Amino acid sequence: MTGTNMEIIVSTVEVPPGASGVLHTHPGEEAYYVIDGATALLPDGKQITFEPGKAKINARGVPHGAFAIIGDKTLKLLTVHIVDKGKPMTLPVK
């Protein structure tokens, strides 16, 4: 981003059935848009459904992403990260 110490990273993410995410944060904001939906299992046993066409923002420093995809559908997201330039885009939560 011109005149700032932030950068924009746009990508697609695919999480196939059986794959799981790690609890993490970002040094900035992450917006995502669900291209292909799927069902995920959270660590507390709750299920959530990522619906196609839905969007959400994960705020700076807020842990998220600890889930496993269940069922037979691959989750596909378009992500936009606006993060501090020169820092790792993803920081695992210990």
Secondary structure as the mmCIF struct_conf table of DSSP 4:
data_model
#
loop_
_struct_conf.conf_type_id
_struct_conf.id
_struct_conf.beg_label_comp_id
_struct_conf.beg_label_asym_id
_struct_conf.beg_label_seq_id
_struct_conf.end_label_comp_id
_struct_conf.end_label_asym_id
_struct_conf.end_label_seq_id
TURN_TY1_P TURN_TY1_P1 THR A 2 GLY A 3
BEND BEND1 THR A 4 ASN A 5
STRN STRN1 MET A 6 VAL A 15
TURN_TY1_P TURN_TY1_P2 PRO A 17 GLY A 18
STRN STRN2 SER A 20 SER A 20
HELX_LH_PP_P HELX_LH_PP_P1 GLY A 21 LEU A 23
STRN STRN3 HIS A 24 THR A 25
BEND BEND2 PRO A 27 PRO A 27
STRN STRN4 GLY A 28 ASP A 36
STRN STRN5 ALA A 38 LEU A 41
TURN_TY1_P TURN_TY1_P3 PRO A 43 ASP A 44
BEND BEND3 GLY A 45 GLY A 45
STRN STRN6 GLN A 47 PHE A 50
TURN_TY1_P TURN_TY1_P4 PRO A 52 GLY A 53
STRN STRN7 ALA A 55 ASN A 58
HELX_LH_PP_P HELX_LH_PP_P2 ALA A 59 ALA A 59
TURN_TY1_P TURN_TY1_P5 ARG A 60 GLY A 61
STRN STRN8 HIS A 64 HIS A 64
STRN STRN9 ALA A 68 ILE A 70
BEND BEND4 GLY A 71 ASP A 72
STRN STRN10 LEU A 75 ASP A 84
TURN_TY1_P TURN_TY1_P6 LYS A 85 GLY A 86
BEND BEND5 LYS A 87 LYS A 87
BEND BEND6 MET A 89 MET A 89
STRN STRN11 LEU A 91 PRO A 92
#
